Amino acid sequence: MTTLNRSSSFDTGPLSWVIGEIRDALTRAATSLRDAAGRSPEAQPTLLLHAKSHLHQAHGALQMVDVEGVGVFTAAAEAVLDRFKDGQLACNAESVQVVLDAFGALGEYLDELLGGAPQQPARLFPYYRDMVERQGETKVHPADLLPLDLSVLPELPATDTAVGEVDIAACRAHFEKALLPYLKADDDAARRAQAHDMAAAIAPIAGAQESARARLFWQALHAFATVVADGQIATDLYVKQLFGQINLQLRRLAKGQQDSPETMLRDALFFVAAACAPGPEAGALRQALGLDGAVPHDYAERRYGKLDPQALKDAREALARTKSDWDLIAGDGKPDAAIENDFNDALARLAGASDKLGAPALAQLLRELGRAAGDSVQSGRDDQFGLEMAAAMLFVENSLDQLRQLPDDFSQNAEAVGARLLALAAGETPPDAPQWQGELARQIQQGQTVAVLAGEVKAGLRQI
């Protein structure tokens, strides 16, 4: 529910108004980059300047429509272009491809947002990391993409530990005793046990802090250690680095230094936000800072660039043709042969594109859909078949939107849709519709109601 709540808080309207211009700007930037990679060093600066200008247009548009986190991402891309232009980084095919992959990932991420996905800019981290490392930067962290506003500190519940004097040296000794075994451990159980000891070592510190900023800092560090100890996040290089930084911070605190580095705070809060099922302290932090659903658990995986963009574009265009033709075929009167031929051709294109996109179950459904439509024309259509066909097309549309992360039961669901269509077209009693298919039918009926209302509104406006 946290992900759904975060998703519902993002208004896709402004993004939908400018998405065309953003796509065009990224396409022009990519074209200029490819051209620059194939030219001599003397001819590259002008093309690179054009690429940066187009990229900056997309960067500005994304900032205006409040798409979280992507400003850091596009700024990293601009920094790479600056390195190209200044000659600090070779503008060759290999380096340029890193930026082109980032452009593609950004476009796919924005498409997901428009489709109703929650704002989780950390999904872009693998592509962001590639750009930062290409510049020779040593510091890169997924928390760089975390949408977080610390200008106003939240009110947090008091810690369980009473406020008072805390032996920081003892806390550090306890922490260090567990740190090395944690770093050397080669199994999850051992790591979790040592992380539990480190969490216990720093637990008293937050309650002894006088300033709200320092309390938040140490609460976040303790919550981070707790989610690691509970196995809520996997141990990786960034988790180990943060434990090492906490040890150094304990050393500074023992010397009387009261600083609370924002970078460490952001890193800790990132992992708190990434926890699958946080405990009370981590949950309170996430809620207070608006981080529920902000970070996917698989942020380190390369999510984008797996689909052929041209095949996906062809599939969407063919689906639009299919839906338009079916509306005409399903209408009153004798269907036009040319429209039926175009419908069948669009279905064939859609099935071919689905094969290219690695969705054989979807391609098989589309072929069954074509056979069912042909059989229904011969035997005569009824309202139930028309509603079932519309629901099947909505299923196909949703499938194209989810191609990167199709559910495990997708093949089974596609088979059920096809079986019902073929049975209805043959005049047989179809298998019982699963519950999710009934929900699709309700969406179709609602859409038809809205379409009728829209038609009446337009007719009234024309009369006026």
SVG drawing of the C-alpha trace seen along z (x, -y; Angstrom):
<svg xmlns="http://www.w3.org/2000/svg" viewBox="-28 -28 69 53">
<polyline fill="none" stroke="black" stroke-width="0.4" points="0.0,0.0 2.9,-2.4 3.9,-2.1 0.3,-2.8 0.0,-5.8 3.2,-7.2 2.0,-6.6 -1.3,-8.3 0.5,-11.5 2.2,-12.2 0.1,-14.1 0.9,-12.8 -0.9,-15.6 1.9,-18.1 4.4,-15.4 2.0,-14.2 1.8,-17.8 5.5,-18.0 6.5,-14.4 6.5,-14.8 9.0,-17.7 11.1,-15.8 11.3,-12.8 12.1,-15.0 14.9,-16.8 16.4,-13.5 16.2,-12.1 17.9,-15.2 20.6,-15.1 21.2,-11.4 21.5,-12.1 24.0,-14.9 26.0,-12.6 26.1,-9.8 27.3,-12.2 30.0,-13.6 31.3,-10.1 31.9,-9.5 33.6,-12.8 37.1,-14.2 38.0,-15.8 38.0,-19.2 34.4,-18.8 33.0,-17.4 32.6,-20.5 29.8,-22.0 27.8,-18.8 28.4,-18.3 27.2,-21.8 24.0,-21.0 23.6,-17.8 24.0,-19.6 21.5,-22.3 18.8,-19.7 19.6,-17.7 19.3,-20.9 15.8,-21.5 14.7,-18.1 16.4,-18.8 14.5,-22.0 11.2,-20.5 11.6,-17.7 12.3,-20.2 9.2,-22.2 6.9,-19.2 8.4,-18.0 9.7,-14.6 11.7,-13.7 15.4,-12.8 15.9,-12.9 17.5,-16.3 20.6,-14.7 20.5,-12.1 20.3,-14.6 22.9,-16.8 25.3,-13.8 24.6,-13.4 25.4,-17.1 28.7,-16.7 29.7,-13.8 29.0,-16.0 31.1,-18.8 34.0,-16.3 33.6,-15.3 33.7,-18.9 36.7,-19.9 38.6,-16.9 38.9,-15.4 37.0,-12.3 37.3,-10.7 34.1,-11.1 34.1,-7.7 31.5,-5.1 32.0,-3.3 31.7,-6.4 28.8,-7.8 26.9,-4.6 26.9,-5.0 25.0,-8.3 22.7,-6.9 21.8,-4.0 21.0,-6.6 18.8,-8.5 16.9,-5.3 16.5,-4.4 15.2,-7.9 12.6,-7.6 11.4,-4.2 11.2,-5.5 9.1,-8.4 6.8,-6.1 6.4,-4.0 5.4,-7.2 2.8,-8.1 1.5,-4.5 0.9,-5.0 4.1,-3.6 5.4,-5.3 8.2,-7.8 11.3,-5.7 14.3,-7.5 16.6,-4.9 15.6,-2.6 17.9,-4.7 20.9,-4.1 22.8,-1.6 22.8,-4.0 23.6,-7.0 26.5,-5.1 27.9,-4.3 27.9,-8.0 29.5,-9.1 32.2,-6.4 32.9,-7.3 33.9,-10.8 36.5,-9.2 34.5,-10.1 35.1,-7.9 32.0,-8.8 28.7,-7.5 25.8,-6.2 22.2,-5.3 21.2,-7.8 22.2,-10.5 18.8,-9.9 16.8,-9.8 14.1,-12.5 14.6,-13.9 14.0,-17.4 15.8,-18.0 15.2,-21.7 12.5,-21.1 13.2,-18.4 10.3,-16.1 9.0,-15.5 10.0,-12.0 9.0,-9.9 11.4,-9.8 13.9,-7.0 13.5,-4.2 16.9,-5.1 16.7,-7.8 18.5,-11.0 21.7,-11.3 25.4,-10.7 26.5,-8.0 30.0,-6.4 30.8,-7.0 34.2,-5.2 32.4,-2.1 29.9,-2.3 32.7,-2.6 34.6,0.4 31.4,2.5 30.8,1.4 34.3,2.1 34.2,5.5 31.4,6.5 32.5,4.5 35.4,6.6 33.6,10.0 30.7,8.5 33.0,7.4 34.7,10.8 31.5,12.9 30.6,15.1 27.0,16.0 23.9,14.0 23.3,15.4 26.7,14.4 26.4,10.9 23.0,10.4 24.2,11.4 27.1,8.9 24.9,6.2 22.6,6.7 25.5,6.1 26.5,2.9 22.9,1.7 22.9,2.3 26.2,0.5 24.8,-2.8 21.3,-2.5 21.9,-4.8 23.5,-7.6 20.4,-9.3 18.7,-9.8 21.8,-11.7 21.8,-14.2 20.6,-17.8 19.9,-19.0 17.1,-17.7 19.4,-17.3 21.9,-15.1 19.0,-13.0 17.7,-12.4 21.2,-11.6 21.8,-8.9 18.2,-7.6 18.7,-7.1 22.0,-5.3 20.5,-3.0 17.5,-2.3 19.9,-1.5 21.8,1.0 18.5,2.5 17.1,3.2 20.4,4.8 20.3,7.0 16.7,7.9 17.7,9.0 15.5,6.3 18.2,5.3 21.0,7.3 24.6,6.5 26.5,4.9 29.5,2.6 27.5,-0.5 26.1,1.1 29.7,2.1 31.0,-1.4 28.3,-3.0 29.2,-0.8 32.8,-1.9 31.8,-5.5 29.7,-5.0 32.9,-3.7 34.8,-6.9 31.9,-9.0 32.0,-7.3 35.7,-8.2 34.9,-11.8 32.1,-11.9 34.4,-10.4 36.7,-13.4 33.8,-15.8 33.1,-16.6 29.3,-17.0 29.0,-17.2 26.2,-15.2 27.3,-14.8 24.2,-15.1 25.8,-12.6 25.8,-9.9 22.3,-10.8 21.0,-10.5 22.8,-7.1 21.3,-5.7 17.8,-7.0 18.1,-5.4 18.6,-2.0 15.8,-2.6 13.6,-3.4 14.7,-0.3 13.8,2.1 11.1,4.6 9.3,4.6 10.8,2.1 10.4,2.2 8.8,-0.5 11.8,-2.9 12.5,-2.6 8.8,-2.8 8.4,-6.0 11.4,-7.6 10.0,-6.6 6.5,-8.0 7.9,-11.2 10.1,-11.9 7.7,-10.7 9.9,-7.9 7.4,-5.0 7.7,-3.4 10.5,-5.7 13.1,-3.0 12.6,0.3 14.3,3.4 15.9,4.1 17.4,0.7 20.8,2.2 19.4,4.2 19.4,2.9 15.7,2.6 15.8,0.7 17.2,1.2 16.0,4.8 13.3,4.1 13.6,3.2 12.3,-0.4 11.3,-0.2 9.4,3.1 7.6,1.6 6.7,-1.5 5.4,0.7 3.4,2.8 1.7,-0.3 0.9,-1.7 -0.5,1.6 -2.6,1.9 -4.1,-1.6 -5.0,-0.6 -6.5,2.7 -8.7,0.9 -9.8,-1.7 -10.7,0.9 -12.6,3.1 -14.7,0.2 -15.8,-0.2 -16.3,3.6 -18.3,4.0 -20.6,1.1 -24.0,1.4 -24.2,2.3 -22.2,4.5 -18.5,4.2 -16.3,3.0 -14.0,5.6 -11.1,3.1 -11.5,2.4 -11.5,6.1 -8.4,6.6 -6.7,3.7 -7.8,5.1 -6.2,8.5 -3.0,6.9 -2.7,4.8 -3.1,7.9 -0.4,9.7 1.9,6.7 1.1,6.7 1.8,10.4 5.1,10.1 6.2,7.2 5.3,9.2 7.6,12.0 10.4,9.5 9.7,8.2 10.1,11.7 6.4,12.2 5.4,15.4 2.3,15.9 1.1,12.4 1.8,13.2 -0.1,16.4 -3.1,14.6 -3.1,12.1 -3.2,14.9 -6.1,16.5 -7.8,13.1 -7.6,12.8 -9.1,16.2 -11.9,15.5 -12.7,12.2 -12.8,13.9 -15.1,16.7 -17.4,14.1 -17.8,12.2 -19.0,15.4 -21.3,16.5 -22.6,13.1 -21.4,11.0 -23.2,10.3 -22.8,7.9 -21.0,10.4 -18.4,11.1 -17.8,7.4 -17.3,6.7 -15.0,9.7 -12.9,8.5 -12.7,5.0 -11.5,6.6 -8.9,8.7 -7.5,5.5 -7.3,3.8 -5.4,6.9 -3.0,6.6 -2.6,2.8 -1.8,3.5 0.6,6.2 2.6,3.9 2.8,1.4 4.2,4.2 6.5,6.0 9.6,5.3 8.0,6.9 5.3,9.3 3.6,11.2 4.5,14.9 1.0,16.0 0.9,13.9 1.0,16.9 -1.9,18.6 -3.9,15.4 -3.3,14.9 -4.4,18.5 -7.6,17.9 -8.4,14.7 -7.9,16.6 -9.9,19.6 -12.9,17.5 -12.8,15.6 -12.5,18.7 -15.4,20.4 -17.7,17.3 -16.8,17.0 -17.7,20.7 -21.0,20.3 -19.9,22.4 -20.2,21.7 -16.9,20.1 -14.9,21.0 -15.7,19.0 -14.0,15.7 -11.4,15.2 -11.9,12.3 -9.3,10.1 -11.0,10.4 -14.3,9.3 -12.5,6.1 -11.3,5.5 -14.9,5.8 -16.0,3.2 -13.3,0.9 -14.5,1.4 -18.1,0.6 -17.0,-2.5 -15.0,-3.6 -18.0,-3.1 -20.2,-5.2 -17.6,-8.0 -17.4,-7.8 -21.2,-8.2 -21.1,-11.1 -18.3,-12.7 -20.2,-12.3 -23.2,-14.1 -21.1,-16.9 -19.4,-17.4 -22.8,-17.4 -24.1,-19.9 -21.1,-22.1 -21.5,-22.0 -25.1,-23.0 -24.2,-25.9"/>
</svg>
